[in-house]
Amino acid sequence: MSSSKKSFTTTTTKPEVTTTTTTTTALTMWPLMVVLRTYAPYITLPFAAVIGFVGYNVEKHFRTPPPSRPSVEDQRTDRLLKELVEGDKAEQVTLKEKAFVPKTIFERNVSPSLMEEDGKGTG
């Protein structure tokens, strides 16, 4: 049995027709399928990694860069400078007036749709 392929011959005799069928089974295919099924994660992972790497770089090459925005630090300094320049024009609320403190708990966290014209919630 030095050959890896086996051949089976079947002879069927009917009253009128005699046929001979030769079937060659590829027994070498089954161990390959067993190996592929057993080691599928180890075989597919490198292919998936290569495809992902190539796709990432292709997308990076053809993609348009996102619009640049000023940093949060720059926005904060701009806002502080604007407040300093317009500081005399805007009304400064003092702590003695306590206009920003609600009188009741129901005036806290009021939905903007429930706000009245004076800035206080309907209670």
PyMOL commands that set and color helices and strands:
alter all, ss='L'
color gray80, all
select helices_A, chain A and resi 29-38+40-62+72-85+105-107+112-114
alter helices_A, ss='H'
color red, helices_A
select strands_A, chain A and resi 6-13+18-25
alter strands_A, ss='S'
color yellow, strands_A
deselect
rebuild
show_as cartoon
